[in-house]
């Protein structure tokens, strides 16, 4: 079945449906990873996104459900040059096509994903729609048909739950937490109480945690600012760790500002320099906003890590409070033997 990706400015890219033959809207972004498509589309931070994979062949090793980062596909849609229905891997449990159909998520193949990526790099990320070729209306977005949702509320847990039996008790505010983040914390001897995104700071303090974790999640919208306002007191009273969106919420709560990137950082090959150690690591990222460095002056925060490509803020620490945060997704294991992980650095603050 023929389909099309229609961008908000009226540009149309035609292809073939792969996955669910549904019509979906979202912000069109690109991801430069060569693999990990299962983790990418199941990452709650991908909620509301139509993701263009720059690597041409997608689906070749299928799906291993143990690697998925949430219970469902979070992305609104997927775009790639070529897909396969006959994957091969010793970890194979299902095909990408079946996973997409199971979750009602459309994908388009046969599209020059490089051309779409170049277009987004030039014009910036923008809303788009996956639709059937017969239903294309290039003027649909100008008619007011697109309205972003409050994605954090959609992806966050509805009820608190507990995980692990470690020494340190942490409250994890679920802004769209990845399973890998929860596993990493438990591996670092932590007992977790995972709570909904809108949890009041008093309810957090009533749990008597040793520290607070602000998870990654989908960005944008007024709900981010509301979360920051609600968490100001808890962040000032508890050792706090932020990842991705969690860093943005922490910065906003302390008076900093955010800015939207032209086309975001999404991929597994972003070099980040640790300014304190003078070392550079390659990171995986999935975000479209950054903290404005110029807004940090009166917050007590300072830049601890920066993106080598564009100089944007990738890590924050506080001059007085026990706070640490990174914009990228930290690895649970050390890059070199004997080095501290981001998680172990936070544990040392408890």
For each residue, the residues with C-beta under 8 A, 3 or more apart:
1: 16 17 21 132
2: 14 15 16 17 132 133 134
3: 14 15 16 17 21 106 108 130 131 132 133
4: 12 13 14 15 108 130 131 132 133 136
5: 12 13 14 15 28 50 79 108 111 116 128 129 130
6: 10 11 12 128 129 131 136 137 138 140 141
7: 10 11 12 13 28 119 126 127 128
8: 126 127 128 141 146
9: 123 126 141
10: 6 7 138 139 141
11: 6 7 119 138
12: 4 5 6 7 136 138
13: 4 5 7 79 108 111 112 115 116
14: 2 3 4 5 110 111 133
15: 2 3 4 5 79 108 109 110 111
16: 1 2 3 108 109 110
17: 1 2 3 20 21 106 107 108 132
18: 78 83 97 100 106 107 108 109
19: 78 96 97 100 101 105 106 107
20: 17 100 101 103 104 105 106
21: 1 3 17 106 132
22: 104 105 106 130
23: 106 129 130 131 132 135
24: 50 76 77 105 106 129 130
25: 50 76 127 128 129 130 145 146
26: 48 49 50 75 76 77 127 128
27: 48 49 50 125 126 127 128 148 288
28: 5 7 49 50 52 79 116 120 125 126 127 128
29: 49 50 51 52 120 125 263 264 266 288
30: 51 52 53 54 113 116 117 120 121 263 266
31: 40 51 52 53 54 266 267 286
32: 54 55 266 267 268 269
33: 36 37 40 53 55 266 267 268 269 284
34: 55 268
35: 55 61
36: 33 39 40 268 284
37: 33 40 41 53 58 59 78 96
38: 41 42 63 64 67 68 96 99
39: 36 42 43 67 68 69
40: 31 33 36 37 43 46 51 53 75 286
41: 37 38 46 51 73 74 75 78 105
42: 38 39 46 68 69 70 72 73 74
43: 39 40 46 69 70 74 176 178 216 286
44: 47 69 70 74 151 155 176 177 178 216 217 218
45: 74 176 178 216 217 218 219 244 245 286 287
46: 40 41 42 43 49 51 74 75 218 286
47: 44 74 75 76 151 154 155 176 218
48: 26 27 76 148 149 151 218 220
49: 26 27 28 29 46 75 76 218
50: 5 24 25 26 27 28 29 75 76 77 78 79 128 130
51: 29 30 31 40 41 46 75 77 78 79 266
52: 28 29 30 31 79 80 113 116 117 120
53: 30 31 33 37 40 58 78 79 80 113
54: 30 31 32 113 114 117 267
55: 32 33 34 35 58 80
56: 80 81 82 113 114
57: 60 80 81 82 83 84
58: 37 53 55 78 80 81 82 83 84 96
59: 37 62 83 84 85 87 95 96 97
60: 57 84 87 88
61: 35 87 88 89 91 92
62: 59 87 88 89 92 93 94 95 96
63: 38 67 68 87 92 93 94 95 96 98 99
64: 38 67 89 91 92 93
65: 68 93 94
66: 91 93
67: 38 39 63 64 91
68: 38 39 42 63 65 71 179
69: 39 42 43 44 178 179 180
70: 42 43 44 74 155 178 179
71: 68
72: 42 103
73: 41 42 99 100 103 105
74: 41 42 43 44 45 46 47 70 155 218
75: 26 40 41 46 47 49 50 51 78 105
76: 24 25 26 47 48 49 50 105 130
77: 24 26 50 51 105 106 107 108 130
78: 18 19 37 41 50 51 53 58 75 100 105 106 107 108
79: 5 13 15 28 50 51 52 53 107 108 111 113 116 130
80: 52 53 55 56 57 58 83 107 108 109 111 113
81: 56 57 58 109 110 111 112 113 114
82: 56 57 58 109 110
83: 18 57 58 59 80 96 97 107 109
84: 57 58 59 60 87
85: 59 95 97
86:
87: 59 60 61 62 63 84 92 95 96
88: 60 61 62 92
89: 61 62 64 92
90:
91: 61 64 66 67
92: 61 62 63 64 87 88 89
93: 62 63 64 65 66
94: 62 63 65 98 99
95: 59 62 63 85 87 98 99
96: 19 37 38 58 59 62 63 83 87 99 100 107
97: 18 19 59 83 85 100 101 107
98: 63 94 95 101 102
99: 38 63 73 94 95 96 102 103
100: 18 19 20 73 78 96 97 103 105 106 107
101: 19 20 97 98 104
102: 98 99
103: 20 72 73 99 100
104: 20 22 101
105: 19 20 22 24 41 73 75 76 77 78 100
106: 3 17 18 19 20 21 22 23 24 77 78 100 130
107: 17 18 19 77 78 79 80 83 96 97 100 130
108: 3 4 5 13 15 16 17 18 77 78 79 80 111 130
109: 15 16 18 80 81 82 83
110: 14 15 16 81 82
111: 5 13 14 15 79 80 81 108 115 116
112: 13 81 115 116
113: 30 52 53 54 56 79 80 81 116 117
114: 54 56 81 117 118
115: 13 111 112 118 119
116: 5 13 28 30 52 79 111 112 113 119 120
117: 30 52 54 113 114 120 121
118: 114 115 121 122
119: 7 11 115 116 122 123
120: 28 29 30 52 116 117 123 124 125 126 263
121: 30 117 118 262 263
122: 118 119
123: 9 119 120 126
124: 120 262 263
125: 27 28 29 120 262 263 264 288
126: 7 8 9 27 28 120 123
127: 7 8 25 26 27 28 141 146 148
128: 5 6 7 8 25 26 27 28 50
129: 5 6 23 24 25 140 141 146
130: 3 4 5 22 23 24 25 50 76 77 79 106 107 108
131: 3 4 6 23 135 136
132: 1 2 3 4 17 21 23 135 136
133: 2 3 4 14 136
134: 2
135: 23 131 132
136: 4 6 12 131 132 133
137: 6 140
138: 6 10 11 12
139: 10 142 143
140: 6 129 137 143 145 146
141: 6 8 9 10 127 129 145 146
142: 139
143: 139 140
144: 147
145: 25 140 141
146: 8 25 127 129 140 141
147: 144
148: 27 48 127 151 220 221
149: 48 154
150: 153 154 221 223
151: 44 47 48 148 154 155 176 217 218 220 221
152: 155 156 175 176 197 217 218 221 223 224 227 245
153: 150 156 197 198 223
154: 47 149 150 151
155: 44 47 70 74 151 152 175 176 217 218
156: 152 153 174 175 176 196 197 198 217
157: 160 161 174 194 195 196
158: 196
159: 196
160: 157 193 194 195 196 199
161: 157 193 194
162: 191 192 193 194
163: 182 186 191 192 194
164: 185 186 190 191 192
165: 191
166: 186 188 189 190 191
167: 189 190 191
168: 188 189 190 191 210 211 347 350
169: 190 191 192 193 207 208 209 210
170: 185 190 191 192 193 209 210 211 212 213
171: 192 193 194 195 204 207 209 211 212 213
172: 177 181 182 185 192 193 194 195 213 215
173: 195 196 197 199 204 212 213 214 215 231 246
174: 156 157 177 194 195 196 197 215 217
175: 152 155 156 197 214 215 216 217 227 245 246 249
176: 43 44 45 47 151 152 155 156 197 215 216 217 218 245
177: 44 172 174 181 182 194 215 216 217
178: 43 44 45 69 70 181 182 215 216 329
179: 68 69 70 182 183
180: 69 183 184 329 332
181: 172 177 178 184 185 213 215 216 243 329
182: 163 172 177 178 179 185 186 192 194
183: 179 180 186 187 332
184: 180 181 187 188 330 332 341 343
185: 164 170 172 181 182 188 190 192 213 343
186: 163 164 166 182 183 190 191 192
187: 183 184 332 343
188: 166 168 184 185 341 343 344 347
189: 166 167 168 347
190: 164 166 167 168 169 170 185 186 347
191: 162 163 164 165 166 167 168 169 170 186
192: 162 163 164 169 170 171 172 182 185 186
193: 160 161 162 169 170 171 172 207 209
194: 157 160 161 162 163 171 172 174 177 182
195: 157 160 171 172 173 174 199 203 204 207
196: 156 157 158 159 160 173 174 199
197: 152 153 156 173 174 175 176 217 223 227
198: 153 156 227 230
199: 160 173 195 196 203 204
200: 203 204 230
201: 204 205 230 231 232 233 234
202: 205 206
203: 195 199 200 206 207
204: 171 173 195 199 200 201 207 209 212 234 238
205: 201 202 208 234 237 238
206: 202 203
207: 169 171 193 195 203 204
208: 169 205
209: 169 170 171 193 204 212 238
210: 168 169 170 239 350
211: 168 170 171 238 239 240 241 346 349 350
212: 170 171 173 204 209 234 235 238 239 240 241
213: 170 171 172 173 181 185 240 241 242 243 246
214: 173 175 231 240 241 242 243 245 246 247 249 250 325
215: 172 173 174 175 176 177 178 181 243 244 245 246
216: 43 44 45 175 176 177 178 181 243 244 245 246 286 329
217: 44 45 151 152 155 156 174 175 176 177 197 244 245 246
218: 44 45 46 47 48 49 74 151 152 155 176 245
219: 45 224 245 248 287 288 289
220: 48 148 151 224 260 288 289
221: 148 150 151 152 224
222: 225 226
223: 150 152 153 197 226 227
224: 152 219 220 221 227 228 245 248 249 252 258
225: 222 228 229 252
226: 222 223 229 230
227: 152 175 197 198 223 224 230 231 249
228: 224 225 231 232 249 250 252 253
229: 225 226 232 253
230: 198 200 201 226 227
231: 173 201 214 227 228 234 235 249 250 253
232: 201 228 229 235 236 253 254
233: 201 236 237
234: 201 204 205 212 231 237 238 240
235: 212 231 232 238 240 250 253 254 321 323
236: 232 233 321
237: 205 233 234
238: 204 205 209 211 212 234 235
239: 210 211 212 322 323 346 349 350
240: 211 212 213 214 234 235 250 321 322 323 324 325
241: 211 212 213 214 246 323 324 325 343 346
242: 213 214 246 247 248 249 250 316 323 324 325 326
243: 181 213 214 215 216 246 247 325 326 329 330
244: 45 215 216 217 247 248 286 287 326 327 328 329
245: 45 152 175 176 214 215 216 217 218 219 224 248 249 287
246: 173 175 213 214 215 216 217 241 242 243 249 250 325
247: 214 242 243 244 250 251 291 315 316 325 326 327
248: 219 224 242 244 245 251 252 258 289 291 327
249: 175 214 224 227 228 231 242 245 246 252 253
250: 214 228 231 235 240 242 246 247 253 254 316 323 325
251: 247 248 254 256 257 258 291 296 299 301 316 325
252: 224 225 228 248 249 255 256 257 258
253: 228 229 231 232 235 249 250
254: 232 235 250 251 299 300 301 318
255: 252 295 298 299
256: 251 252 291 292 295 296 299 301
257: 251 252 291 292 295
258: 224 248 251 252 289 290 291 292
259: 289 290 292
260: 220 288 289
261: 264 265 287 288 289 290 312
262: 121 124 125
263: 29 30 120 121 124 125 288
264: 29 125 261 287 288
265: 261 270 285 286 287 288 307 312 327 328
266: 29 30 31 32 33 51 285 286 287 288
267: 31 32 33 54 270 284 285
268: 32 33 34 36 282 283 284
269: 32 33 282
270: 265 267 282 283 284 285 307 309 328
271: 280 281 282 283 307 308 309
272: 280 281 282 283 305 306 307 308 314 315 328
273: 278 279 280 305 306 308
274: 277 278 279 280 281 304 305 315
275: 278 303 304 305 306 315
276: 304
277: 274
278: 273 274 275
279: 273 274
280: 271 272 273 274 308
281: 271 272 274 335
282: 268 269 270 271 272
283: 268 270 271 272 314 328 329 330
284: 33 36 267 268 270 328 329
285: 265 266 267 270 327 328 329
286: 31 40 43 45 46 216 244 265 266 329
287: 45 219 244 245 261 264 265 266 290 327
288: 27 29 125 219 220 260 261 263 264 265 266
289: 219 220 248 258 259 260 261
290: 258 259 261 287 312 313 327
291: 247 248 251 256 257 258 295 296 313 316 327
292: 256 257 258 259 295 296 313
293: 296 303 312 313
294: 297
295: 255 256 257 291 292 299
296: 251 256 291 292 293 299 301 302 303 316
297: 294
298: 255
299: 251 254 255 256 295 296
300: 254 318 319 320 321
301: 251 254 256 296 316 317 318 319 323
302: 296 316 317 318 319
303: 275 293 296 306 313 315 316
304: 274 275 276 315 316 317 324
305: 272 273 274 275 313 314 315 326
306: 272 273 275 303 311 312 313 314 315
307: 265 270 271 272 310 311 312 313 314
308: 271 272 273 280 311
309: 270 271
310: 307
311: 306 307 308
312: 261 265 290 293 306 307 327
313: 290 291 292 293 303 305 306 307 316 327
314: 272 283 305 306 307 326 327 328
315: 247 272 274 275 303 304 305 306 324 325 326 327
316: 242 247 250 251 291 296 301 302 303 304 313 323 324 325 326
317: 301 302 304 323 324 325
318: 254 300 301 302 321 322 323
319: 300 301 302
320: 300
321: 235 236 240 300 318
322: 239 240 318 349 350
323: 235 239 240 241 242 250 301 316 317 318
324: 240 241 242 304 315 316 317 342 345 346 349
325: 214 240 241 242 243 246 247 250 251 315 316 317
326: 242 243 244 247 305 314 315 316 330 342
327: 244 247 248 265 285 287 290 291 312 313 314 315
328: 244 265 270 272 283 284 285 314
329: 178 180 181 216 243 244 283 284 285 286
330: 184 243 283 326 341 342 343
331: 334 335 341 342
332: 180 183 184 187 341 343
333: 341
334: 331 337 338 339 340 341
335: 281 331 339
336: 339
337: 334
338: 334
339: 334 335 336
340: 334 344 345 348
341: 184 188 330 331 332 333 334 344 345
342: 324 326 330 331 345 346
343: 184 185 187 188 241 330 332 346 347
344: 188 340 341 347 348
345: 324 340 341 342 348 349
346: 211 239 241 324 342 343 349 350
347: 168 188 189 190 343 344 350
348: 340 344 345
349: 211 239 322 324 345 346
350: 168 210 211 239 322 346 347
